[in-house]
Amino acid sequence: MIARILLAGIGGILVYFSYEPHGVAAAGVAGIALFYLALAPWPAVGEKAKGRPSGKQGALLGFVHGFCAYVLLLPWVGEFVGALPWIALSITLALWSILTGIFGVLVARWKFGFIAFAFVYSAVEFLLSSFPFGGFSWVRLAWGQINGPLANFAPWGGPALITFAAVLLAASFGALLLLLIGRQPDKARQAVPVGTVPGIVIGLALLAGLAVNTPGPTTGEVKVAAIQGNVPRMGLDFNAQRRAVLANHVNVTKELGASGEHPDLVFWPENSSDVNPFRDREARDLITEAVDAVDAPVLVGTLTKDEVGDRNTAVVFDPETGAGDLHHKRFLQPFGEWMPMRDFFRIFSSYVDMAGDFKPGDGNGTVRMGDHIVGVATCYEVAFDAAYRDAVKAGAQILTTPTNNATFGFTDMTYQQLAMSRIRAMETDRAVVVAATSGVSAIVHPDGSVSQHTEIFEPGYLVEDLPLRDSTTFAVRYGQIIQWLLALGGAAVMLAASVGARRGYASNRNQTAPRTGLPDNEN
């Protein structure tokens, strides 16, 4: 059991290294392979019987694996509010991994358990990404595959299919290793078909990549600019200096205007104007100056208020028509932009009252900037499948991720988020402009590659010609159905595993029941 715990823990650590800024995609596959080895029955060694963990042991192994991955992945959560929320979130997410461990132990006993395990993992990840409070899809395994061939599945099934392929590949490697270690002739023969699975998965991933970034759907080009104004200092207290933040973005935009570049579209970050320009004349005048300096539509991240309540809003300001289309953030961050069960959680932390009370929007995620329809996923929204898929279905030709990462300082958070924008670019076959207040801002092409980026806490701007696309990928059209099928497949596998385990338990009880010495037909 100690060896299994070590395998599960090391596996979780390896999964962490698959995420940016490390970005070693193979580490994620290796980590899940070790996790599967920890859950699977081990071949007999000498006179010793096979090692076969119980469901309770599987629960422990799942928790260890999940916690080791998440606690390393999410320190940025506690950058301002301390270690307690970071550790609490890591433990909460690891509780979902208990399900993976329990059912992983059961299905790993099956002949084709490595396939069933991929369905189980996908189902649990779906639950983790959906519940409670909208889930926490930030930790999906797929994000760590952006630098590997499995990312090519993005236009065919989005993150759900990437995760499934990664786990199938990893578990097949684990099953192959166990078969080879067993050394029995029949198992050696079985190793041949199991060993073909990795090749099939990688081969399909390479073929899927042929559909990424094809020139056919390109309808034209547009020159874009991302503005990174920077913030006076790190931490949530930068909101007290919101006028300085606005001034920074105005100044960098004026520098762009004086540079001789003539962008068609300009993107400011989330919270680039924390002063509501519809209620503050000075803020409105500053934004107007910046828009006039570049003579192009500018998408400004700001805070607004309407009859529903406070909104996190991206507003288009046009040099000719003024304020135009707007996007109210639809997927809000729990415990940050809104606070579920505020009275209850106040018992544990005084930081609860620092959480906002924003209300979600209900639009399709698009805004019109001049002659172009732009899809918008503000910061946390990029982790949600529907954000960009809905925008593309509504006609978005290019995408943007305005974000504010200043609260999280120099942590990995901004790099993890950029990886999501890269996956979304491949998934939707669209270029993505990432505009951040303090970094990292980036230009992402439809194939997921980054052609330019800024550094953290350095003001600047990025300008580039990007393609406009009118394609609709398979993932955009049917990605939700694929995710549901994988999740339902996992639920069916878990149900079958539960029934099989109950029957096995009942059979064992009957075999070990004390005999009365009476004939079977007598009472």
N, C-alpha and C positions, 0 to 999 in steps of 0.2 A: 504493500500500500504506500509506503514511503516513496518507492520508485515511481509509482503512478502519480503521486502528488507532485513530485519533481517534474515529471513529464508535462503534466497539465499546467503547472506554473511557468515553466520555461516556454511552453507553447504560447501562453498568454503574452509573455514578454516579446517573443518573436512577432506575434501579431501586431503589437504596438509599433515595432520597427518597420512595418509595412506602410504605416501612415506617414504623411509628410510632417516635418521636413526631412525625415530619413528616406522615406519613399522606396524601400526595398520590397518590391512586390513579392518576390520569392520567399521572403521571410514570413509573410502572411500565410502562404501555402504550407510552408514548413511548420509553422506554429499550429495550424489546424491538424496537420498530420500527426504531430506529437500528441495533441489532445485526443485524437481518435485512438492512437496507440494506448493512451492511458485508460480509455474506456473499454477497449476490446479484450476478449479472452486471449490469454497468452498460451503459446504452444507448450506442451510438456517438455521439461528439461530433465533428462535422466529418469529417475524414479519418481520425480515430483509430479503431482497432478497439475492440470491446467489451472492457471490463475484466472478467476472469473469474478469480477467485482459485482457487488450487490447494487441494488437501486439506491440505497442510502449512501454507499460509497461513491456512486456516480454523481449524486447530488453534491457531495463535497468536492469532487474533482471539477465539476462544472463551475461551482462558485470560485474555486481557486483560480481556474483558468480565466474566467471573466474578470475577476477583481484585479489580477496581475496585469491584464491588458488595459482596463479602464483607469486604474489608479495612475498609470504612467501616461495615459493619453490625455487626461483631463485636469492637470494641475492648474491650468489657466482659469478654471472656474473659481478657484480661491485666491486669485491674484489680488483682488481688492477686499473680499469679504472673509478671508481667512480659510483655514484648512477644513473646518467642519463641513461646509456645504460640498466641498470637493470630495471628501471622504464619504460623506453621506450619499452623494450621487453615484459614486463608484460602487458602493455596496448595493444600492438600489438596483443599478443596472446588472450587477453580478447575480442578483437574485433570479433574474430571467435565465441566466446560464445554468441555474440548477435544473431547470426543465430540460435543457440540452443534455446535461449530464445524465439525468435519470433515464431518459428515453434513448440516449446514445448508448448506454450500457445494454439496454434491451435489444436494440436493433443490431448492434455490433456482433451479436451472437448468430445472426442470420447469415446464410450463405452469401447473399448480396447486400449485406448490411451497410457496406460503404456507400451504396447508392441511396439506401433508405436514410442514412445519416444526413446526406445533403438536403433531403426534404425536411427532416426534423429541424436542422439548423435554420433553413429558410423560414419555416413556420414561426420559430421562436423569434427570429429577427423581425419578422412582420409584426408580431405582438409588441416587441420592445419599441418598434418605431411608431406604434399607434396608441399605446396605453401606458400609463394614465396621462391625462392632460395633453393629449396629442402625441405622446411618445417622445423618444429622443433618438431620432434617426441619424444624429451626428456620428454615432459609433458603428454604422453599418460597415461590414467587412469590405464591401465593394470599394469604398473610398481609398483603401490601401492598395488597390490594384491599378491605379492610374498610370503607373510607369511600366506595366507588364502587358503581355499580349491579351490577357483576359478582359482588359478594358475595351477591346474591340467588340465585345458583346453589347456595349452600351446602346447602339442604335437599334438593337434587336429586342432588348428586354429591359434596358435600364439597369440600375443598381441591383435589383432583385435577381436578375439573370446572372450578373457578374458574381454575386455572392454564391449562388447555387453552383456555378461552374468552378469557383475557387475551392469550395468545400468538397465537391465531387472529385476534383483533381487531388486534393490533399488526402482525403479518406482512401482513395484508390491506391495512392502511394503507401499509406499505412497498411492497408490490407495486403498489398503485394509483399511488403517487408515481412509481415507475420507469416505469410505462406512460405516464403523462402527460408525463414528461420526454422519453420516446422520440419522441413526436409523430408516429409513423407512423400512417397512417389505420387500418390493421388493429389496431394496438395501442390506438388511441383507442376502437375498438369493443369491444375486450376489457376496457377499463377500466370499462365499464358494469356487467357482472356482478361483477367484482372489487369495484367500489365499493359494491355492495349488501350485501356480507358484513358490514361494520361495522354497518350499520343492522339487519341480521338479528340479529347477536349482541347488540347493546344492547337491541333490542326484546324478544328472548327473555329477557334478564336482567330487564327491567322486568316482564314477565309472570310470571316465576318468583317475583318478589317478592310477588306476590299470595298465595303460599302461606306466607309468613313471618308468624308471630305472629297467626294467626287465633284468634278467641275460642272456637271450637267445642270444641277438645280440653281446655279448662280445666275442671278438676274441683273446684277450690276455691282457697283462698289460705292462705298460711302467712306468719307474721311472722318474719323472719330477722334475725340480727345478725352482723356481721363484726367481729372484734376485731383491732386492730393495736396491739400493746404497745410496739413499738419495741425497739431494741437499744442497749446502752450506747455502742458505737462501731462504726465500720465495720471490715470485714475478717474473715478467717477466725478471728482471735483472739477474736472475740466468743464462741466456744464455751467459752473459758476462763471466761467470765462467765455460763455457762448458767443459774445460779440467779437471776442478776439478770434475765435475759430472761424466765424463768418468772414471777418476781415482777412484772415489768411487765405481763404478760398477765393475771395474777390481779388486779392493781390496776385495770386498765381494765375488766375484767369486773365487778368490784365497783362501779365507777362506773356502769356500765350498769344494774346491779341497783338502785342507789339513785336512778336517774333517773326511775323511774315507768314506764318501758317494760317490756312483758312479752312478750319474744320467745318464739316456740315452739321455735326452733332457733338455736343459737349456734355459730359457726365460729371456731376458732383457726387460726393459720397452721402450716405445716410448721416443725418444730424449735422450736415455741413452748415445749416442755418438752424440752430436750436431756438432762434428767435422767430416767432411766427410772423412771416412777412405780410399776412393779411390783417394783422392787428398792430403791427409795429411799422410805422412809416419809414423810420431810419433804415431798418433792415430791408424793406422793399426797395428803397432808393439805392442801397449798396448792390443788391442783386441786379437791379436794372443797369447800373454802371458796368457791371461785369458782362452782362448779356450784350450790351452795346459795344463793348470792347472787342468781342469776338464775332459779333454780327452773325450769330447762329443760335438756334434753340439750345437751351441749357436745362438739363434735368437736375433739380435742386432737392436734396433731402432735407426735410424740415419737420416741424411739429405743428399740427393744426387741431382745431376743435370745431365740432359741429353739434347738431342736435342729438347725435348718438353718444358723443363723448370725445375724449382725447384720441388723436390719430397719429400714427407714424406715417408720414406722407412724403411721396416724391412728386414734385410739381414741375411741369414744363413751363419755362418762361421763354417766350419768343420775342425777338427784337422788334417785330412789327405789331403783333397782336397782344403782347403781354402774357399774363398768366393763362394757361390753357388746361390741357388734360392733367389728371392726377391719378396716382396709384396709392390707395390706402393699404398698408401692409396687411396681408390676409392671415399669415401664419405667425402668430406672436409667441415670443419666448416666455414660457412659464417661469415664475420666480424672478423674472427680470422686468419684462414689459407688462406682465399682469401677474397677480398673486392668487393662486388657488388656495382655498381654505386658509385665508389670511389669519383669522383668529387662532386657529389650531397651531400653525407654524410659528406664530409669534411667541409661543411658549418656549421654543427652542433657540430663537435668535432675534435680536433686536433689529437686524438688518432687513427683516421682513417688510418693515414699513418704508424701506427705500425702494421697493418694487413699485412699478408704475401701475396704472389702471387704464391702459390703452384698450381701445375697441378694434376688433378686426374689420377689414374691408370685405367687400363681397364682389369685387370686379373680376375681370378675366385676366388681369395681370399685364395689360398692355396700355401704352400711352402713344399718342401721335406726336411726333416731333418733326415739324415741317411736312415733308412728303413721305415720311417713313413711319412704319409701325414698329415700336420697340417693346420687347418683353422685359418686364422688371421683376426681379426677385430680390427683395431687400434683405441683406444679411442672412439671418437665420432661415429665411424662406428657401434659400437655395438647397437646403437639405430635404425639402419636400417635393415629391415627384410631381404633384399637380401644378406647382407654381409655373414652371416653364412649359410643361406640356399644354396647359390651358392657354398660355400666351401664344404658343406656336399655332394651335388650332384656331386661335382668333386672328391669325394673320401676321404675327411678329416675324420680321425679316432678320432681326439682329437682337441680341439680348444684352442686358446689363445687370450686374450685381453691385449696387451701391451698399457700402458697409461701413460700420464704425467699430473698429477694433481697438481703439485707444485705451479702453478700460483694461485690456489684457496685456498691455505693455509689450515686452519683447518675447512673449511666450510663443508656443507653437500654434496657437489658435488660428492666426491669420493664414498660415501655410496649410493647415487642415481644411480651412474653408476654400482656399484657392483650388485645392484638389477637387472639391465638389463642383466648382464652376467648370473645371476642365472636363469632368465626367459629363456634366450637363451639356457642354458644347458638343461632345461626341454623340450623346444621346439624341439631341435635337437637330444635329447638323447645322448649327448656327455658331457664328462668332460671338464671344462674350467679352464685354468690357467691364472689368472690375475696378471700381473707384472706391478707395478707402481713405478715411480721414488722415490716418497716420501710417498706413502701409499694411500689407503689400498691395499696391494697385498693379494691374496687369492687363495685357492684351492677349486674349486667348482665341486661337483660330478653331475652326470647326473640327479639326482633327485632334483637338485637345492640347496642342503645343502652345507654349508661351513664348511670344516673340519679343516682348518687352515687359519689364517690371521695375517698380521702384523699391527702395529699401525702407525699412521701418523707421518712422519718425524723421523722415526727410521730405521736405516739400518739393513738389515738382509736377510735371505734366508729361503725359504720353500721347503721341499723335501717330496715327497709322491709317492706311487705307484697308478696309475690311470688306469681305464679300457679303452681299445680300442674298439670302436664300429663300426659295418658296417651296422647298421640299417638305414632306411630312414623313418622318421615319416610322418604321414598324413599331418602335418603342413608344413614340408619341401616340400612335393610333391604338395600340393594343397592349401597351406596357402594364396598365392596371390589371388587365385580364390575366396576363402572364404571372404577375405577382400573386393574384388570388389563386390561380391554379397551383402554383408552387406551395402556397400556404395551405390550401385545402389538401394537396397531396401529403404535406407534412402532418396535417391533422389526421388523415386516414392512416398514415403509417403509425402515428402515436396510438391511435385507437386499436389498431391491430396488435401492436406491441403490448398494450395493456391487457387485452383479451388473452393473448398468448401467455403472458406472465401469470394471470389469474389461473388459467388452466394448468400451467406447470406447477403452481403452488398447490392447487387442489390435488393434483396427481401425486405430488410428493407427500402430502398429508395422508392420502389413502395408503400409500406404500409403507409409511412408517407407523400407521395406526396399530395399537395393540390387538392381538388376536384373542378371541374369547374361548377358542377351542371347540365351539359349536359349529355344526354344519351351516353353510351359507343360507340355507332355506329355513333355519330355525331362528326364533326370536330369543 
